[in-house]
Structures are given as C-alpha cells and as structure tokens.
Amino acid sequence: MGKNLIERIVINHETMAGKPVIKGTRIPVELIVRMLAQGVPEEDILKEYPRLTSEDIQAARAYAADIKISSTAALPPSKK
C-alpha cells in the first residue's frame, strides 16, 4: 500500500477498541470494506459518510487487500 494511503488508516486502542479506522474519524475500515462487498456504490458511501473522501475508500480497499495477502502468506501449504 502506498505511503499516502497508509497515512489515512490509524489504529488507536482507545478508539473503536483498536480497530483500524480512517484517520480523523471513528469510521472503521471494516465497515467501508463490508459496504463495498455488499455492492454499495462508492458515491453512496460518500453521501452517507460525508467526512470520507474517495482516497479514504481507496485506502480502506488497499488496507484490506494487504491484510488478506499477509494472512494468506502465513498459511501453511495445502496438502493434496
């Protein structure tokens, strides 16, 4: 994930129980990713959460992809 995107995601154990959120908000990355997965258009997310920007949504997507890649890389090889 690019440096500019990384800076948009913060983890603070005193905010949202330590879940990753968009910097300057209490909006969890997980919420954004779930909305996207359910097919909610980016424009609708931005209307519902006016403090978000398109870059914030891009950062949430990239963060989720990084988590998925790193957790998959840690799995042992499958046995055939």
PyMOL commands that place a pseudoatom at each C-alpha (Angstrom):
pseudoatom trace, name=CA, resn=MET, resi=1, chain=A, elem=C, hetatm=0, pos=[0.000, 0.000, 0.000]
pseudoatom trace, name=CA, resn=GLY, resi=2, chain=A, elem=C, hetatm=0, pos=[1.354, 3.443, -0.901]
pseudoatom trace, name=CA, resn=LYS, resi=3, chain=A, elem=C, hetatm=0, pos=[2.617, 5.742, 1.834]
pseudoatom trace, name=CA, resn=ASN, resi=4, chain=A, elem=C, hetatm=0, pos=[-0.152, 8.299, 1.299]
pseudoatom trace, name=CA, resn=LEU, resi=5, chain=A, elem=C, hetatm=0, pos=[-2.772, 5.585, 1.679]
pseudoatom trace, name=CA, resn=ILE, resi=6, chain=A, elem=C, hetatm=0, pos=[-1.114, 4.119, 4.776]
pseudoatom trace, name=CA, resn=GLU, resi=7, chain=A, elem=C, hetatm=0, pos=[-1.294, 7.516, 6.465]
pseudoatom trace, name=CA, resn=ARG, resi=8, chain=A, elem=C, hetatm=0, pos=[-5.095, 7.522, 6.071]
pseudoatom trace, name=CA, resn=ILE, resi=9, chain=A, elem=C, hetatm=0, pos=[-5.520, 4.423, 8.269]
pseudoatom trace, name=CA, resn=VAL, resi=10, chain=A, elem=C, hetatm=0, pos=[-4.855, 4.602, 12.020]
pseudoatom trace, name=CA, resn=ILE, resi=11, chain=A, elem=C, hetatm=0, pos=[-5.096, 2.167, 14.899]
pseudoatom trace, name=CA, resn=ASN, resi=12, chain=A, elem=C, hetatm=0, pos=[-5.584, 3.559, 18.392]
pseudoatom trace, name=CA, resn=HIS, resi=13, chain=A, elem=C, hetatm=0, pos=[-6.564, 1.194, 21.186]
pseudoatom trace, name=CA, resn=GLU, resi=14, chain=A, elem=C, hetatm=0, pos=[-8.663, 3.985, 22.717]
pseudoatom trace, name=CA, resn=THR, resi=15, chain=A, elem=C, hetatm=0, pos=[-10.707, 4.447, 19.530]
pseudoatom trace, name=CA, resn=MET, resi=16, chain=A, elem=C, hetatm=0, pos=[-13.133, 1.772, 18.328]
pseudoatom trace, name=CA, resn=ALA, resi=17, chain=A, elem=C, hetatm=0, pos=[-11.417, -0.871, 20.500]
pseudoatom trace, name=CA, resn=GLY, resi=18, chain=A, elem=C, hetatm=0, pos=[-8.253, -0.690, 18.412]
pseudoatom trace, name=CA, resn=LYS, resi=19, chain=A, elem=C, hetatm=0, pos=[-9.890, -1.416, 15.072]
pseudoatom trace, name=CA, resn=PRO, resi=20, chain=A, elem=C, hetatm=0, pos=[-8.320, 0.282, 12.035]
pseudoatom trace, name=CA, resn=VAL, resi=21, chain=A, elem=C, hetatm=0, pos=[-10.227, 3.474, 11.240]
pseudoatom trace, name=CA, resn=ILE, resi=22, chain=A, elem=C, hetatm=0, pos=[-9.980, 6.289, 8.743]
pseudoatom trace, name=CA, resn=LYS, resi=23, chain=A, elem=C, hetatm=0, pos=[-7.766, 8.986, 10.272]
pseudoatom trace, name=CA, resn=GLY, resi=24, chain=A, elem=C, hetatm=0, pos=[-9.727, 11.794, 11.912]
pseudoatom trace, name=CA, resn=THR, resi=25, chain=A, elem=C, hetatm=0, pos=[-12.909, 9.705, 12.116]
pseudoatom trace, name=CA, resn=ARG, resi=26, chain=A, elem=C, hetatm=0, pos=[-14.381, 6.809, 14.035]
pseudoatom trace, name=CA, resn=ILE, resi=27, chain=A, elem=C, hetatm=0, pos=[-15.287, 5.066, 10.774]
pseudoatom trace, name=CA, resn=PRO, resi=28, chain=A, elem=C, hetatm=0, pos=[-13.830, 1.541, 10.772]
pseudoatom trace, name=CA, resn=VAL, resi=29, chain=A, elem=C, hetatm=0, pos=[-12.085, 0.260, 7.667]
pseudoatom trace, name=CA, resn=GLU, resi=30, chain=A, elem=C, hetatm=0, pos=[-14.108, -2.934, 8.099]
pseudoatom trace, name=CA, resn=LEU, resi=31, chain=A, elem=C, hetatm=0, pos=[-17.389, -1.016, 7.694]
pseudoatom trace, name=CA, resn=ILE, resi=32, chain=A, elem=C, hetatm=0, pos=[-16.267, 0.509, 4.411]
pseudoatom trace, name=CA, resn=VAL, resi=33, chain=A, elem=C, hetatm=0, pos=[-14.987, -2.807, 3.068]
pseudoatom trace, name=CA, resn=ARG, resi=34, chain=A, elem=C, hetatm=0, pos=[-18.203, -4.604, 4.047]
pseudoatom trace, name=CA, resn=MET, resi=35, chain=A, elem=C, hetatm=0, pos=[-20.322, -1.947, 2.346]
pseudoatom trace, name=CA, resn=LEU, resi=36, chain=A, elem=C, hetatm=0, pos=[-18.264, -2.281, -0.831]
pseudoatom trace, name=CA, resn=ALA, resi=37, chain=A, elem=C, hetatm=0, pos=[-18.537, -6.081, -0.672]
pseudoatom trace, name=CA, resn=GLN, resi=38, chain=A, elem=C, hetatm=0, pos=[-22.325, -5.755, -0.408]
pseudoatom trace, name=CA, resn=GLY, resi=39, chain=A, elem=C, hetatm=0, pos=[-22.328, -3.749, -3.607]
pseudoatom trace, name=CA, resn=VAL, resi=40, chain=A, elem=C, hetatm=0, pos=[-22.900, -0.301, -2.120]
pseudoatom trace, name=CA, resn=PRO, resi=41, chain=A, elem=C, hetatm=0, pos=[-21.565, 2.205, -4.670]
pseudoatom trace, name=CA, resn=GLU, resi=42, chain=A, elem=C, hetatm=0, pos=[-18.712, 4.449, -3.553]
pseudoatom trace, name=CA, resn=GLU, resi=43, chain=A, elem=C, hetatm=0, pos=[-20.891, 7.509, -4.205]
pseudoatom trace, name=CA, resn=ASP, resi=44, chain=A, elem=C, hetatm=0, pos=[-23.490, 6.226, -1.718]
pseudoatom trace, name=CA, resn=ILE, resi=45, chain=A, elem=C, hetatm=0, pos=[-20.837, 5.612, 0.930]
pseudoatom trace, name=CA, resn=LEU, resi=46, chain=A, elem=C, hetatm=0, pos=[-19.536, 9.151, 0.444]
pseudoatom trace, name=CA, resn=LYS, resi=47, chain=A, elem=C, hetatm=0, pos=[-23.070, 10.541, 0.822]
pseudoatom trace, name=CA, resn=GLU, resi=48, chain=A, elem=C, hetatm=0, pos=[-23.700, 8.520, 3.983]
pseudoatom trace, name=CA, resn=TYR, resi=49, chain=A, elem=C, hetatm=0, pos=[-20.312, 9.455, 5.456]
pseudoatom trace, name=CA, resn=PRO, resi=50, chain=A, elem=C, hetatm=0, pos=[-19.541, 12.971, 4.170]
pseudoatom trace, name=CA, resn=ARG, resi=51, chain=A, elem=C, hetatm=0, pos=[-16.242, 13.158, 6.084]
pseudoatom trace, name=CA, resn=LEU, resi=52, chain=A, elem=C, hetatm=0, pos=[-14.864, 10.394, 3.847]
pseudoatom trace, name=CA, resn=THR, resi=53, chain=A, elem=C, hetatm=0, pos=[-13.116, 11.018, 0.558]
pseudoatom trace, name=CA, resn=SER, resi=54, chain=A, elem=C, hetatm=0, pos=[-12.555, 8.762, -2.429]
pseudoatom trace, name=CA, resn=GLU, resi=55, chain=A, elem=C, hetatm=0, pos=[-8.950, 8.432, -1.265]
pseudoatom trace, name=CA, resn=ASP, resi=56, chain=A, elem=C, hetatm=0, pos=[-10.172, 7.150, 2.125]
pseudoatom trace, name=CA, resn=ILE, resi=57, chain=A, elem=C, hetatm=0, pos=[-12.200, 4.451, 0.390]
pseudoatom trace, name=CA, resn=GLN, resi=58, chain=A, elem=C, hetatm=0, pos=[-9.205, 3.564, -1.778]
pseudoatom trace, name=CA, resn=ALA, resi=59, chain=A, elem=C, hetatm=0, pos=[-7.078, 3.328, 1.383]
pseudoatom trace, name=CA, resn=ALA, resi=60, chain=A, elem=C, hetatm=0, pos=[-9.638, 1.006, 3.012]
pseudoatom trace, name=CA, resn=ARG, resi=61, chain=A, elem=C, hetatm=0, pos=[-9.594, -1.251, -0.053]
pseudoatom trace, name=CA, resn=ALA, resi=62, chain=A, elem=C, hetatm=0, pos=[-5.798, -1.310, -0.135]
pseudoatom trace, name=CA, resn=TYR, resi=63, chain=A, elem=C, hetatm=0, pos=[-5.569, -1.977, 3.605]
pseudoatom trace, name=CA, resn=ALA, resi=64, chain=A, elem=C, hetatm=0, pos=[-7.996, -4.894, 3.332]
pseudoatom trace, name=CA, resn=ALA, resi=65, chain=A, elem=C, hetatm=0, pos=[-6.050, -6.308, 0.381]
pseudoatom trace, name=CA, resn=ASP, resi=66, chain=A, elem=C, hetatm=0, pos=[-2.776, -6.045, 2.316]
pseudoatom trace, name=CA, resn=ILE, resi=67, chain=A, elem=C, hetatm=0, pos=[-4.317, -7.850, 5.296]
pseudoatom trace, name=CA, resn=LYS, resi=68, chain=A, elem=C, hetatm=0, pos=[-5.671, -10.589, 3.029]
pseudoatom trace, name=CA, resn=ILE, resi=69, chain=A, elem=C, hetatm=0, pos=[-2.325, -11.044, 1.293]
pseudoatom trace, name=CA, resn=SER, resi=70, chain=A, elem=C, hetatm=0, pos=[-0.322, -11.129, 4.522]
pseudoatom trace, name=CA, resn=SER, resi=71, chain=A, elem=C, hetatm=0, pos=[-2.719, -13.572, 6.214]
pseudoatom trace, name=CA, resn=THR, resi=72, chain=A, elem=C, hetatm=0, pos=[-2.713, -15.838, 3.160]
pseudoatom trace, name=CA, resn=ALA, resi=73, chain=A, elem=C, hetatm=0, pos=[1.084, -15.774, 3.019]
pseudoatom trace, name=CA, resn=ALA, resi=74, chain=A, elem=C, hetatm=0, pos=[1.212, -17.009, 6.625]
pseudoatom trace, name=CA, resn=LEU, resi=75, chain=A, elem=C, hetatm=0, pos=[-0.872, -20.106, 5.887]
pseudoatom trace, name=CA, resn=PRO, resi=76, chain=A, elem=C, hetatm=0, pos=[0.915, -23.436, 5.561]
pseudoatom trace, name=CA, resn=PRO, resi=77, chain=A, elem=C, hetatm=0, pos=[0.896, -25.024, 2.093]
pseudoatom trace, name=CA, resn=SER, resi=78, chain=A, elem=C, hetatm=0, pos=[-2.167, -27.143, 1.398]
pseudoatom trace, name=CA, resn=LYS, resi=79, chain=A, elem=C, hetatm=0, pos=[-1.742, -30.901, 1.193]
pseudoatom trace, name=CA, resn=LYS, resi=80, chain=A, elem=C, hetatm=0, pos=[-3.032, -32.574, -1.941]
for i in range(1, 80): cmd.bond("trace and resi %d" % i, "trace and resi %d" % (i + 1))
show_as sticks, trace
zoom trace
